[in-house]
Amino acid sequence: MTQKNNILLIVKQSPGIDYNSLLNKVSSSYGNVNSARAALSRALKDLSAVGMLKRQGNNFFVTEKGAAEINSEMKSKLLIKLNQSMKGKSPVNEINSIVEMLSTLIERSKQDRDLLKAAKGSTEFYISDLSELKSDIDKKIHSLNYLNGVLLQRISSLQELNFNDRSQFKLNPESKKILFSVIDKSSAAELVVELRNPTLLEKVAKSFNAKAHENSVTLEKTNFKKLLSLLEKTPQFARNPVTIYLPSLKIQIDHPYFYLTGPFKKLNKLAPEQP
C-alpha cells in the first residue's frame, strides 16, 4: 500500500482526525519527525488536490472518491493474496489464511457488486482447485490422526520406561502444600540450592550461615519453608529462577511458577494432580 493510500486508510478509519494525530501515526515510517512532516504535508496537499481528501479546519475526512480508491486497493490486495496462496507450493499449510480470505471475499461480494465482478474475473483458481485442496486436507487429517495414535502409544511406553517428566504449578498456598510434601518425603537431609543471582546467593548464604560454593549453597531440609519465605520477600527472586536438587528430582522455582522434574513414576506418585 502506498503512503498516500495508507494516509487515506488512516483518515477513513478515524474520520475527523487532526493533523498532529495523523503525523504521530505516520512518523514511524520516517527517519525523523521533520521528514515525516514534509512527506505528510505533500501527501495531504496532493490528496486534497485530486478530491480524495477534504479538510475542515484542522480535521481531515475522506471523500467518496477517496473511499472508493482505498476500497479498490483493498479488494485488489485481497484477490492478489488469495491467488498467491492458492498457487503457492503448499496451500494446505496456508489453509487458515485461505479460509479466512475466502470468507471475507464471499461476505464482501454479497454487498459489493464491483468486488463480485472483479473477483470472478481476477481469481486464478477454480472451485475444482478448492475441492482438490479439501481432498489434500482430508489426507493430512488422516495422516495426523494416525500419527496422533502412534504418539499416544509412545507416550505410554515412555511412561512405563520411567523417562523424565515435568509438572508445572502456579505458586500459591495450595500448590505450596505439594512443594512442602515433596521436600519432606525426600530421603535427603540437605538441599543443594542453586542461585545464579550473586546478590540473592549472598543473602541466602548469610541468612542461613551457609557457605556459598560457586553459585549454590547447601541447607538443611528443615530450613526449606524459611528459605521460600525469604525468597518471596526478595525483589531479585521474581527475575531469577532458583533450582533445588534432590535425589533423582529437581525443583525449579521461577516465580510465579514452580516445576518438578524427575522420573515419571516418582513424579506422578509425589504430585499426581496439578492444581
Accessible surface in RSA format (square Angstrom, percent):
REM  Atomic radii and reference values for relative SASA: ProtOr
REM  Chains: A
REM  Algorithm: Lee & Richards
REM  Probe-radius: 1.40
REM  Slices: 20
REM RES _ NUM      All-atoms   Total-Side   Main-Chain    Non-polar    All polar
REM                ABS   REL    ABS   REL    ABS   REL    ABS   REL    ABS   REL
RES MET A   1    88.88  46.0  23.02  15.2  65.87 156.8  22.20  18.9  66.69  88.4
RES THR A   2    84.29  60.0  75.40  76.4   8.90  21.2  80.25 107.8   4.04   6.1
RES GLN A   3    56.98  31.9  47.27  34.5   9.72  23.1  33.92  72.2  23.06  17.5
RES LYS A   4    87.65  42.8  87.29  53.6   0.36   0.9  51.32  46.2  36.33  38.7
RES ASN A   5    11.72   8.1  11.72  11.3   0.00   0.0   0.05   0.1  11.67  11.3
RES ASN A   6    44.21  30.5  44.21  42.7   0.00   0.0   6.17  14.8  38.04  36.8
RES ILE A   7     0.34   0.2   0.34   0.3   0.00   0.0   0.34   0.2   0.00   0.0
RES LEU A   8     0.06   0.0   0.06   0.0   0.00   0.0   0.06   0.0   0.00   0.0
RES LEU A   9    31.73  17.7  31.73  22.7   0.00   0.0  31.73  22.3   0.00   0.0
RES ILE A  10    21.58  12.3  21.05  15.7   0.53   1.3  21.55  15.5   0.04   0.1
RES VAL A  11     0.52   0.3   0.00   0.0   0.52   1.2   0.00   0.0   0.52   1.4
RES LYS A  12    76.90  37.5  63.05  38.7  13.86  33.0  49.57  44.6  27.34  29.1
RES GLN A  13   127.83  71.5  94.02  68.7  33.80  80.5  38.47  81.9  89.36  67.8
RES SER A  14    40.06  33.9  33.70  45.0   6.35  14.6  20.81  44.3  19.25  27.0
RES PRO A  15    96.66  70.4  72.34  65.9  24.32  88.4  72.34  59.7  24.32 151.1
RES GLY A  16    17.32  21.4   0.00   N/A  17.32  21.4   8.26  22.7   9.06  20.3
RES ILE A  17    15.50   8.8   7.09   5.3   8.41  20.3  15.44  11.1   0.06   0.2
RES ASP A  18    45.64  32.0  45.05  44.8   0.59   1.4  11.01  25.9  34.63  34.5
RES TYR A  19    38.42  17.9  38.42  21.9   0.00   0.0  36.67  27.6   1.75   2.2
RES ASN A  20    95.70  66.0  95.35  92.1   0.35   0.8  22.07  53.1  73.63  71.2
RES SER A  21    40.73  34.4  37.83  50.5   2.90   6.7  15.07  32.1  25.65  35.9
RES LEU A  22     0.00   0.0   0.00   0.0   0.00   0.0   0.00   0.0   0.00   0.0
RES LEU A  23     9.64   5.4   9.64   6.9   0.00   0.0   9.64   6.8   0.00   0.0
RES ASN A  24   111.01  76.6  93.60  90.5  17.41  41.9  24.97  60.1  86.05  83.2
RES LYS A  25   114.25  55.7  88.55  54.3  25.70  61.2  42.88  38.6  71.37  76.0
RES VAL A  26     1.44   0.9   0.56   0.5   0.88   2.1   1.44   1.2   0.00   0.0
RES SER A  27    33.21  28.1  27.83  37.1   5.37  12.4  10.34  22.0  22.86  32.0
RES SER A  28   105.87  89.5  66.45  88.7  39.42  90.8  57.11 121.6  48.76  68.3
RES SER A  29    79.06  66.8  40.08  53.5  38.98  89.8  27.04  57.6  52.02  72.9
RES TYR A  30    63.73  29.8  43.54  24.8  20.19  52.5  40.75  30.6  22.98  28.3
RES GLY A  31    83.08 102.5   0.00   N/A  83.08 102.5  40.96 112.4  42.12  94.3
RES ASN A  32    81.74  56.4  72.50  70.1   9.24  22.3  37.64  90.6  44.11  42.6
RES VAL A  33    73.72  48.5  67.23  60.9   6.49  15.6  67.98  59.1   5.74  15.6
RES ASN A  34   103.84  71.6  97.65  94.4   6.18  14.9  27.37  65.9  76.46  73.9
RES SER A  35    48.28  40.8  39.44  52.6   8.85  20.4  20.89  44.5  27.39  38.4
RES ALA A  36     0.00   0.0   0.00   0.0   0.00   0.0   0.00   0.0   0.00   0.0
RES ARG A  37   100.12  42.0 100.12  51.0   0.00   0.0  42.98  58.7  57.13  34.6
RES ALA A  38    46.78  43.0  37.18  57.4   9.59  21.8  45.58  64.2   1.20   3.2
RES ALA A  39    13.13  12.1   9.48  14.6   3.64   8.3  10.04  14.1   3.08   8.2
RES LEU A  40     2.19   1.2   0.07   0.0   2.12   5.3   1.83   1.3   0.35   0.9
RES SER A  41    52.41  44.3  44.77  59.7   7.64  17.6  34.31  73.1  18.10  25.4
RES ARG A  42   147.84  62.1 144.86  73.8   2.99   7.1  69.86  95.5  77.98  47.3
RES ALA A  43     6.14   5.6   4.91   7.6   1.23   2.8   5.90   8.3   0.24   0.6
RES LEU A  44    10.95   6.1  10.27   7.3   0.67   1.7  10.72   7.5   0.23   0.6
RES LYS A  45   158.80  77.5 148.99  91.4   9.81  23.3  99.29  89.4  59.51  63.4
RES ASP A  46    57.43  40.2  56.38  56.1   1.06   2.5  11.13  26.2  46.31  46.2
RES LEU A  47     5.59   3.1   5.52   4.0   0.07   0.2   5.59   3.9   0.00   0.0
RES SER A  48    49.38  41.7  33.08  44.1  16.30  37.6  27.94  59.5  21.45  30.0
RES ALA A  49    86.39  79.4  42.29  65.3  44.11 100.3  55.05  77.5  31.35  83.0
RES VAL A  50    75.92  50.0  64.90  58.8  11.02  26.6  73.31  63.7   2.61   7.1
RES GLY A  51    32.85  40.5   0.00   N/A  32.85  40.5  28.15  77.3   4.70  10.5
RES MET A  52    31.33  16.2  31.33  20.7   0.00   0.0  28.23  24.0   3.10   4.1
RES LEU A  53     4.81   2.7   0.00   0.0   4.81  12.1   0.00   0.0   4.81  12.9
RES LYS A  54    99.61  48.6  95.64  58.7   3.97   9.5  48.95  44.1  50.67  54.0
RES ARG A  55   135.26  56.8 105.29  53.7  29.97  71.4  34.97  47.8 100.29  60.8
RES GLN A  56   101.35  56.7  90.84  66.4  10.51  25.0  37.41  79.6  63.94  48.5
RES GLY A  57    67.00  82.6   0.00   N/A  67.00  82.6  46.38 127.3  20.62  46.2
RES ASN A  58    69.78  48.1  65.08  62.9   4.70  11.3  32.24  77.6  37.54  36.3
RES ASN A  59    55.57  38.3  55.57  53.7   0.00   0.0   4.79  11.5  50.78  49.1
RES PHE A  60     2.16   1.1   2.16   1.3   0.00   0.0   2.16   1.3   0.00   0.0
RES PHE A  61    55.75  27.9  55.68  34.5   0.07   0.2  55.75  33.8   0.00   0.0
RES VAL A  62    30.43  20.0   5.82   5.3  24.60  59.3   5.82   5.1  24.60  66.7
RES THR A  63    31.03  22.1  25.06  25.4   5.97  14.2  30.80  41.4   0.24   0.4
RES GLU A  64   158.88  91.2 145.95 110.4  12.92  30.8  64.24 124.2  94.64  77.3
RES LYS A  65   115.59  56.4 104.76  64.3  10.83  25.8  73.77  66.4  41.81  44.5
RES GLY A  66     0.00   0.0   0.00   N/A   0.00   0.0   0.00   0.0   0.00   0.0
RES ALA A  67    26.57  24.4  26.57  41.0   0.00   0.0  26.57  37.4   0.00   0.0
RES ALA A  68    60.12  55.3  49.59  76.5  10.53  24.0  55.50  78.2   4.62  12.2
RES GLU A  69    63.40  36.4  58.32  44.1   5.08  12.1   8.01  15.5  55.39  45.2
RES ILE A  70     0.00   0.0   0.00   0.0   0.00   0.0   0.00   0.0   0.00   0.0
RES ASN A  71    54.34  37.5  52.50  50.7   1.83   4.4   9.37  22.5  44.97  43.5
RES SER A  72    62.88  53.1  59.79  79.8   3.09   7.1  22.60  48.1  40.27  56.4
RES GLU A  73    37.28  21.4  31.17  23.6   6.10  14.5  14.44  27.9  22.84  18.6
RES MET A  74    61.19  31.7  56.94  37.7   4.25  10.1  52.66  44.8   8.53  11.3
RES LYS A  75    34.52  16.8  34.52  21.2   0.00   0.0  17.96  16.2  16.56  17.6
RES SER A  76    52.40  44.3  45.58  60.8   6.82  15.7  29.42  62.6  22.98  32.2
RES LYS A  77   103.11  50.3  98.47  60.4   4.64  11.0  63.74  57.4  39.36  41.9
RES LEU A  78    21.89  12.2  15.58  11.1   6.31  15.9  20.90  14.7   0.99   2.7
RES LEU A  79     9.96   5.5   9.62   6.9   0.34   0.9   9.65   6.8   0.31   0.8
RES ILE A  80    91.75  52.2  90.08  67.1   1.66   4.0  91.48  65.9   0.27   0.7
RES LYS A  81   118.13  57.6 117.82  72.3   0.30   0.7  63.66  57.3  54.47  58.0
RES LEU A  82     0.38   0.2   0.38   0.3   0.00   0.0   0.38   0.3   0.00   0.0
RES ASN A  83    12.53   8.6  12.23  11.8   0.31   0.7   5.62  13.5   6.91   6.7
RES GLN A  84   117.63  65.8 105.38  77.0  12.24  29.2  42.07  89.6  75.55  57.3
RES SER A  85     5.51   4.7   3.92   5.2   1.58   3.6   1.58   3.4   3.93   5.5
RES MET A  86    16.92   8.8   4.72   3.1  12.20  29.1   4.72   4.0  12.20  16.2
RES LYS A  87   120.84  59.0  90.44  55.5  30.40  72.4  56.97  51.3  63.88  68.0
RES GLY A  88    30.45  37.6   0.00   N/A  30.45  37.6  19.57  53.7  10.88  24.4
RES LYS A  89   218.39 106.5 175.82 107.9  42.57 101.4 126.23 113.6  92.16  98.2
RES SER A  90    44.52  37.6  37.04  49.4   7.48  17.2  28.15  59.9  16.37  22.9
RES PRO A  91    28.34  20.7  28.34  25.8   0.00   0.0  28.34  23.4   0.00   0.0
RES VAL A  92    25.48  16.8  23.36  21.1   2.12   5.1  23.36  20.3   2.12   5.8
RES ASN A  93   104.99  72.4  70.28  67.9  34.71  83.6  27.39  65.9  77.60  75.0
RES GLU A  94    71.17  40.9  66.24  50.1   4.93  11.7  29.22  56.5  41.95  34.2
RES ILE A  95    46.36  26.4  46.36  34.5   0.00   0.0  46.36  33.4   0.00   0.0
RES ASN A  96   127.86  88.2 118.18 114.2   9.69  23.3  35.53  85.5  92.34  89.2
RES SER A  97    37.02  31.3  31.95  42.6   5.07  11.7  29.64  63.1   7.38  10.3
RES ILE A  98     0.53   0.3   0.53   0.4   0.00   0.0   0.53   0.4   0.00   0.0
RES VAL A  99    79.76  52.5  79.24  71.7   0.52   1.3  79.63  69.2   0.13   0.4
RES GLU A 100   121.67  69.9 115.64  87.5   6.03  14.4  40.29  77.9  81.38  66.4
RES MET A 101    15.06   7.8  14.47   9.6   0.59   1.4  14.72  12.5   0.34   0.5
RES LEU A 102    32.94  18.3  32.94  23.6   0.00   0.0  32.94  23.1   0.00   0.0
RES SER A 103    57.54  48.6  52.00  69.4   5.53  12.7  35.19  74.9  22.35  31.3
RES THR A 104    44.83  31.9  38.22  38.7   6.61  15.8  24.10  32.4  20.73  31.3
RES LEU A 105    14.32   8.0  14.32  10.2   0.00   0.0  14.32  10.1   0.00   0.0
RES ILE A 106    92.67  52.7  90.04  67.1   2.63   6.3  92.12  66.3   0.55   1.5
RES GLU A 107    89.39  51.3  89.23  67.5   0.16   0.4  41.82  80.9  47.57  38.8
RES ARG A 108    92.05  38.6  89.72  45.7   2.34   5.6  33.50  45.8  58.55  35.5
RES SER A 109    12.05  10.2   8.68  11.6   3.37   7.8   7.53  16.0   4.52   6.3
RES LYS A 110   151.81  74.1 110.34  67.7  41.46  98.7  78.10  70.3  73.71  78.5
RES GLN A 111   157.09  87.8 116.72  85.3  40.37  96.1  44.60  94.9 112.50  85.3
RES ASP A 112    41.20  28.9  37.14  37.0   4.06   9.6  16.51  38.9  24.68  24.6
RES ARG A 113   204.55  85.9 196.68 100.3   7.87  18.7  74.86 102.3 129.69  78.6
RES ASP A 114   101.73  71.3  95.92  95.5   5.81  13.7  19.99  47.1  81.74  81.5
RES LEU A 115     0.96   0.5   0.96   0.7   0.00   0.0   0.96   0.7   0.00   0.0
RES LEU A 116    64.46  35.9  64.46  46.1   0.00   0.0  64.46  45.3   0.00   0.0
RES LYS A 117   162.05  79.1 154.10  94.5   7.95  18.9 100.21  90.2  61.84  65.9
RES ALA A 118    40.02  36.8  29.57  45.6  10.45  23.8  39.75  56.0   0.27   0.7
RES ALA A 119     7.37   6.8   6.95  10.7   0.42   1.0   7.22  10.2   0.15   0.4
RES LYS A 120   154.92  75.6 123.18  75.6  31.74  75.6  81.98  73.8  72.94  77.7
RES GLY A 121    70.79  87.3   0.00   N/A  70.79  87.3  36.07  99.0  34.72  77.8
RES SER A 122    52.02  44.0  39.56  52.8  12.46  28.7  21.21  45.2  30.80  43.2
RES THR A 123    43.35  30.8  22.98  23.3  20.37  48.5   9.45  12.7  33.90  51.2
RES GLU A 124   105.92  60.8  92.70  70.1  13.22  31.5  36.17  70.0  69.74  56.9
RES PHE A 125    19.44   9.7  11.70   7.2   7.74  20.1  11.70   7.1   7.74  22.1
RES TYR A 126   160.31  74.8 155.58  88.5   4.73  12.3 112.20  84.3  48.12  59.3
RES ILE A 127   143.40  81.6 139.01 103.6   4.40  10.6 139.12 100.2   4.28  11.6
RES SER A 128    75.17  63.5  64.43  86.0  10.74  24.7  51.87 110.4  23.30  32.6
RES ASP A 129    41.51  29.1  37.36  37.2   4.15   9.8   9.78  23.0  31.73  31.6
RES LEU A 130    46.63  26.0  41.34  29.6   5.28  13.3  41.64  29.2   4.99  13.4
RES SER A 131    67.04  56.6  55.39  73.9  11.65  26.8  35.58  75.8  31.46  44.1
RES GLU A 132   110.91  63.7 104.78  79.3   6.13  14.6  35.90  69.4  75.02  61.2
RES LEU A 133     8.69   4.8   6.37   4.6   2.32   5.8   8.29   5.8   0.41   1.1
RES LYS A 134   126.57  61.7 125.33  76.9   1.24   3.0  99.30  89.4  27.27  29.1
RES SER A 135    48.31  40.8  43.99  58.7   4.31   9.9  24.98  53.2  23.32  32.7
RES ASP A 136    53.90  37.8  49.47  49.2   4.43  10.5  10.13  23.8  43.76  43.6
RES ILE A 137    36.89  21.0  36.89  27.5   0.00   0.0  36.89  26.6   0.00   0.0
RES ASP A 138    66.39  46.5  59.65  59.4   6.74  15.9  27.38  64.4  39.01  38.9
RES LYS A 139   139.60  68.1 130.94  80.3   8.66  20.6  86.05  77.5  53.55  57.0
RES LYS A 140    86.39  42.1  80.74  49.5   5.65  13.4  59.23  53.3  27.16  28.9
RES ILE A 141    87.00  49.5  86.39  64.4   0.62   1.5  86.98  62.6   0.02   0.1
RES HIS A 142   137.44  75.1 134.49  93.5   2.95   7.5  87.81  90.5  49.63  57.7
RES SER A 143    51.85  43.8  47.83  63.8   4.02   9.3  27.04  57.6  24.81  34.8
RES LEU A 144    95.62  53.3  92.53  66.2   3.09   7.8  92.84  65.2   2.78   7.5
RES ASN A 145    95.38  65.8  84.95  82.1  10.43  25.1  23.95  57.6  71.43  69.0
RES TYR A 146   145.80  68.1 134.93  76.8  10.87  28.3 102.82  77.3  42.98  53.0
RES LEU A 147    96.98  54.0  94.01  67.3   2.97   7.5  94.33  66.2   2.65   7.1
RES ASN A 148    83.15  57.3  78.77  76.1   4.37  10.5  17.21  41.4  65.94  63.7
RES GLY A 149    28.30  34.9   0.00   N/A  28.30  34.9  26.83  73.6   1.47   3.3
RES VAL A 150    36.72  24.2  36.06  32.6   0.66   1.6  36.06  31.3   0.66   1.8
RES LEU A 151   103.56  57.7 101.59  72.7   1.98   5.0 103.38  72.6   0.19   0.5
RES LEU A 152   108.15  60.2 102.53  73.4   5.61  14.1 102.86  72.2   5.28  14.2
RES GLN A 153   110.42  61.7 104.28  76.2   6.14  14.6  36.64  78.0  73.78  56.0
RES ARG A 154   128.70  54.0 128.42  65.5   0.29   0.7  47.30  64.6  81.40  49.3
RES ILE A 155    74.98  42.7  74.42  55.4   0.57   1.4  74.87  53.9   0.12   0.3
RES SER A 156    56.84  48.0  55.81  74.5   1.03   2.4  24.22  51.6  32.62  45.7
RES SER A 157    51.69  43.7  46.14  61.6   5.55  12.8  24.97  53.2  26.72  37.4
RES LEU A 158    77.68  43.3  77.35  55.3   0.33   0.8  77.58  54.5   0.10   0.3
RES GLN A 159    64.00  35.8  62.48  45.7   1.52   3.6  11.59  24.7  52.41  39.8
RES GLU A 160   122.83  70.5 111.05  84.0  11.78  28.0  38.42  74.3  84.41  68.9
RES LEU A 161   124.82  69.5 100.68  72.0  24.15  60.7 104.54  73.4  20.28  54.6
RES ASN A 162    57.77  39.8  45.72  44.2  12.05  29.0  12.51  30.1  45.27  43.8
RES PHE A 163   110.28  55.2 103.52  64.1   6.76  17.6 109.49  66.4   0.78   2.2
RES ASN A 164   111.44  76.8  82.15  79.4  29.28  70.5  20.01  48.1  91.43  88.4
RES ASP A 165    61.89  43.3  55.63  55.4   6.25  14.8  11.98  28.2  49.91  49.8
RES ARG A 166   139.85  58.7 117.77  60.0  22.08  52.6  28.75  39.3 111.10  67.3
RES SER A 167    12.19  10.3  11.63  15.5   0.56   1.3   0.56   1.2  11.63  16.3
RES GLN A 168    85.32  47.7  77.05  56.3   8.27  19.7  17.55  37.3  67.78  51.4
RES PHE A 169     2.56   1.3   0.00   0.0   2.56   6.7   2.56   1.6   0.00   0.0
RES LYS A 170   102.78  50.1  98.02  60.1   4.77  11.3  45.86  41.3  56.92  60.6
RES LEU A 171    21.32  11.9   1.95   1.4  19.37  48.7   1.95   1.4  19.37  52.1
RES ASN A 172    49.67  34.3  46.17  44.6   3.51   8.4  24.73  59.5  24.95  24.1
RES PRO A 173   105.31  76.8  98.19  89.5   7.12  25.9 101.62  83.9   3.69  22.9
RES GLU A 174   104.75  60.1 100.44  76.0   4.30  10.2  48.08  93.0  56.66  46.3
RES SER A 175     0.00   0.0   0.00   0.0   0.00   0.0   0.00   0.0   0.00   0.0
RES LYS A 176    44.71  21.8  44.71  27.4   0.00   0.0  13.06  11.8  31.64  33.7
RES LYS A 177   126.36  61.6 118.84  72.9   7.52  17.9  82.41  74.2  43.95  46.8
RES ILE A 178    35.30  20.1  32.34  24.1   2.96   7.1  35.25  25.4   0.05   0.1
RES LEU A 179     0.00   0.0   0.00   0.0   0.00   0.0   0.00   0.0   0.00   0.0
RES PHE A 180    43.34  21.7  42.42  26.3   0.91   2.4  43.32  26.3   0.02   0.1
RES SER A 181    35.24  29.8  30.09  40.2   5.15  11.9  25.50  54.3   9.74  13.6
RES VAL A 182     1.96   1.3   0.30   0.3   1.66   4.0   0.30   0.3   1.66   4.5
RES ILE A 183     2.81   1.6   2.81   2.1   0.00   0.0   2.81   2.0   0.00   0.0
RES ASP A 184    96.08  67.3  77.37  77.0  18.72  44.3  25.17  59.2  70.91  70.7
RES LYS A 185   134.95  65.8 101.15  62.1  33.80  80.5  71.00  63.9  63.94  68.1
RES SER A 186    17.60  14.9   3.89   5.2  13.71  31.6  12.59  26.8   5.01   7.0
RES SER A 187   107.59  90.9  64.62  86.2  42.97  99.0  58.59 124.8  49.01  68.7
RES ALA A 188    20.11  18.5  11.31  17.5   8.80  20.0  19.87  28.0   0.23   0.6
RES ALA A 189    72.34  66.5  59.02  91.1  13.33  30.3  64.20  90.4   8.14  21.6
RES GLU A 190    88.67  50.9  80.50  60.9   8.17  19.5  17.17  33.2  71.51  58.4
RES LEU A 191     0.32   0.2   0.32   0.2   0.00   0.0   0.32   0.2   0.00   0.0
RES VAL A 192    63.84  42.0  63.80  57.8   0.04   0.1  63.80  55.4   0.04   0.1
RES VAL A 193     0.00   0.0   0.00   0.0   0.00   0.0   0.00   0.0   0.00   0.0
RES GLU A 194    26.62  15.3  26.28  19.9   0.35   0.8   1.04   2.0  25.58  20.9
RES LEU A 195     1.00   0.6   0.00   0.0   1.00   2.5   0.48   0.3   0.52   1.4
RES ARG A 196   165.31  69.4 143.33  73.1  21.99  52.4  59.71  81.6 105.61  64.0
RES ASN A 197    28.44  19.6  26.09  25.2   2.36   5.7   2.18   5.2  26.26  25.4
RES PRO A 198   102.13  74.4  95.54  87.1   6.59  23.9  98.90  81.7   3.23  20.1
RES THR A 199    75.26  53.5  71.48  72.5   3.78   9.0  39.21  52.7  36.05  54.5
RES LEU A 200     1.05   0.6   0.76   0.5   0.29   0.7   1.05   0.7   0.00   0.0
RES LEU A 201    18.14  10.1  18.14  13.0   0.00   0.0  18.14  12.7   0.00   0.0
RES GLU A 202   121.47  69.7 116.58  88.2   4.89  11.6  41.79  80.8  79.68  65.1
RES LYS A 203    81.54  39.8  75.91  46.6   5.64  13.4  51.39  46.3  30.15  32.1
RES VAL A 204     0.20   0.1   0.20   0.2   0.00   0.0   0.20   0.2   0.00   0.0
RES ALA A 205    11.15  10.3  10.19  15.7   0.96   2.2  10.40  14.6   0.75   2.0
RES LYS A 206   174.28  85.0 149.99  92.0  24.30  57.9 101.28  91.2  73.00  77.8
RES SER A 207    65.55  55.4  25.21  33.6  40.34  92.9  22.94  48.8  42.62  59.7
RES PHE A 208    41.21  20.6  16.98  10.5  24.23  63.1  23.04  14.0  18.17  52.0
RES ASN A 209   146.84 101.3 120.14 116.1  26.69  64.3  32.29  77.7 114.55 110.7
RES ALA A 210    23.32  21.4   5.63   8.7  17.69  40.2  12.70  17.9  10.62  28.1
RES LYS A 211   187.31  91.4 164.59 101.0  22.73  54.1 112.72 101.5  74.59  79.5
RES ALA A 212    43.94  40.4  22.33  34.5  21.61  49.2  22.33  31.5  21.61  57.2
RES HIS A 213   131.13  71.7 129.02  89.7   2.10   5.4  87.56  90.2  43.56  50.7
RES GLU A 214   149.80  86.0 109.41  82.8  40.39  96.2  49.03  94.8 100.76  82.3
RES ASN A 215    43.43  29.9  43.23  41.8   0.20   0.5  18.96  45.6  24.47  23.6
RES SER A 216    20.81  17.6  20.75  27.7   0.06   0.1   4.16   8.9  16.64  23.3
RES VAL A 217     2.28   1.5   0.00   0.0   2.28   5.5   2.28   2.0   0.00   0.0
RES THR A 218    66.52  47.3  52.23  52.9  14.29  34.1  28.26  38.0  38.26  57.8
RES LEU A 219     6.81   3.8   2.97   2.1   3.85   9.7   6.81   4.8   0.00   0.0
RES GLU A 220    90.18  51.8  87.94  66.5   2.24   5.3  36.34  70.3  53.84  44.0
RES LYS A 221    43.06  21.0  39.06  24.0   4.00   9.5  21.68  19.5  21.38  22.8
RES THR A 222   121.75  86.6  92.77  94.1  28.97  69.1  86.34 116.0  35.41  53.5
RES ASN A 223    34.68  23.9  34.68  33.5   0.00   0.0   0.02   0.0  34.66  33.5
RES PHE A 224     4.90   2.5   4.09   2.5   0.81   2.1   4.62   2.8   0.28   0.8
RES LYS A 225   123.16  60.1 117.30  72.0   5.86  14.0  62.69  56.4  60.47  64.4
RES LYS A 226   140.40  68.5 132.68  81.4   7.72  18.4  83.77  75.4  56.63  60.3
RES LEU A 227     0.10   0.1   0.10   0.1   0.00   0.0   0.10   0.1   0.00   0.0
RES LEU A 228     3.44   1.9   3.24   2.3   0.19   0.5   3.44   2.4   0.00   0.0
RES SER A 229    45.23  38.2  41.81  55.8   3.42   7.9  26.99  57.5  18.24  25.6
RES LEU A 230    34.28  19.1  31.20  22.3   3.08   7.8  34.00  23.9   0.28   0.8
RES LEU A 231     0.26   0.1   0.26   0.2   0.00   0.0   0.26   0.2   0.00   0.0
RES GLU A 232    71.32  40.9  40.48  30.6  30.84  73.4  19.06  36.9  52.26  42.7
RES LYS A 233   160.59  78.3 130.86  80.3  29.73  70.8  89.43  80.5  71.15  75.8
RES THR A 234     6.93   4.9   2.21   2.2   4.72  11.2   2.95   4.0   3.98   6.0
RES PRO A 235    96.99  70.7  82.30  75.0  14.69  53.4  95.41  78.8   1.57   9.8
RES GLN A 236    42.68  23.9  42.68  31.2   0.00   0.0  10.18  21.7  32.50  24.6
RES PHE A 237     4.54   2.3   3.61   2.2   0.92   2.4   3.61   2.2   0.92   2.6
RES ALA A 238    55.90  51.4  40.70  62.8  15.19  34.6  40.70  57.3  15.19  40.2
RES ARG A 239   170.89  71.8 142.45  72.6  28.44  67.7  73.18 100.0  97.72  59.2
RES ASN A 240    31.43  21.7  30.83  29.8   0.59   1.4   2.46   5.9  28.97  28.0
RES PRO A 241    55.89  40.7  49.44  45.1   6.45  23.4  49.59  40.9   6.30  39.2
RES VAL A 242     0.05   0.0   0.05   0.0   0.00   0.0   0.05   0.0   0.00   0.0
RES THR A 243    11.06   7.9  10.85  11.0   0.20   0.5   1.76   2.4   9.30  14.1
RES ILE A 244     0.00   0.0   0.00   0.0   0.00   0.0   0.00   0.0   0.00   0.0
RES TYR A 245    90.93  42.5  85.13  48.4   5.80  15.1  64.16  48.2  26.77  33.0
RES LEU A 246    14.94   8.3   1.58   1.1  13.37  33.6   5.01   3.5   9.94  26.7
RES PRO A 247    66.04  48.1  52.93  48.3  13.11  47.6  65.12  53.8   0.92   5.7
RES SER A 248    69.74  58.9  36.33  48.5  33.41  77.0  52.55 111.9  17.19  24.1
RES LEU A 249    10.32   5.7   3.19   2.3   7.13  17.9   5.82   4.1   4.50  12.1
RES LYS A 250    78.97  38.5  78.44  48.1   0.53   1.3  23.19  20.9  55.79  59.4
RES ILE A 251     0.00   0.0   0.00   0.0   0.00   0.0   0.00   0.0   0.00   0.0
RES GLN A 252    53.85  30.1  53.49  39.1   0.36   0.9   3.26   6.9  50.59  38.4
RES ILE A 253     0.09   0.1   0.06   0.0   0.03   0.1   0.06   0.0   0.03   0.1
RES ASP A 254    50.30  35.2  48.46  48.2   1.84   4.3   2.42   5.7  47.87  47.7
RES HIS A 255    77.44  42.3  65.64  45.6  11.80  30.2  34.71  35.8  42.73  49.7
RES PRO A 256    52.96  38.6  52.96  48.3   0.00   0.0  52.96  43.7   0.00   0.0
RES TYR A 257    75.40  35.2  75.40  42.9   0.00   0.0  34.28  25.8  41.12  50.7
RES PHE A 258     0.00   0.0   0.00   0.0   0.00   0.0   0.00   0.0   0.00   0.0
RES TYR A 259    29.20  13.6  29.01  16.5   0.19   0.5   5.57   4.2  23.63  29.1
RES LEU A 260     0.00   0.0   0.00   0.0   0.00   0.0   0.00   0.0   0.00   0.0
RES THR A 261    33.84  24.1  32.43  32.9   1.42   3.4  27.87  37.4   5.97   9.0
RES GLY A 262     3.80   4.7   0.00   N/A   3.80   4.7   3.80  10.4   0.00   0.0
RES PRO A 263    28.28  20.6  28.28  25.8   0.00   0.0  28.28  23.3   0.00   0.0
RES PHE A 264    42.85  21.4  42.85  26.5   0.00   0.0  42.85  26.0   0.00   0.0
RES LYS A 265   104.90  51.2  96.75  59.4   8.15  19.4  61.48  55.3  43.41  46.2
RES LYS A 266    77.30  37.7  71.18  43.7   6.12  14.6  53.61  48.3  23.68  25.2
RES LEU A 267     3.84   2.1   3.78   2.7   0.06   0.1   3.78   2.7   0.06   0.2
RES ASN A 268    70.19  48.4  64.67  62.5   5.51  13.3   6.11  14.7  64.08  61.9
RES LYS A 269   172.66  84.2 150.45  92.3  22.20  52.9 101.18  91.1  71.47  76.1
RES LEU A 270    29.13  16.2  17.24  12.3  11.89  29.9  17.37  12.2  11.76  31.6
RES ALA A 271     6.39   5.9   0.00   0.0   6.39  14.5   1.36   1.9   5.03  13.3
RES PRO A 272    88.67  64.6  63.60  58.0  25.07  91.1  63.63  52.5  25.04 155.6
RES GLU A 273   140.51  80.7 131.31  99.3   9.20  21.9  47.79  92.4  92.72  75.7
RES GLN A 274   104.82  58.6  74.37  54.3  30.45  72.5  22.49  47.9  82.33  62.4
RES PRO A 275    97.19  70.8  25.33  23.1  71.86 261.2  67.62  55.8  29.57 183.8
END  Absolute sums over single chains surface
CHAIN  1 A    17282.2      14702.3       2579.9       9461.9       7820.3
END  Absolute sums over all chains
TOTAL         17282.2      14702.3       2579.9       9461.9       7820.3
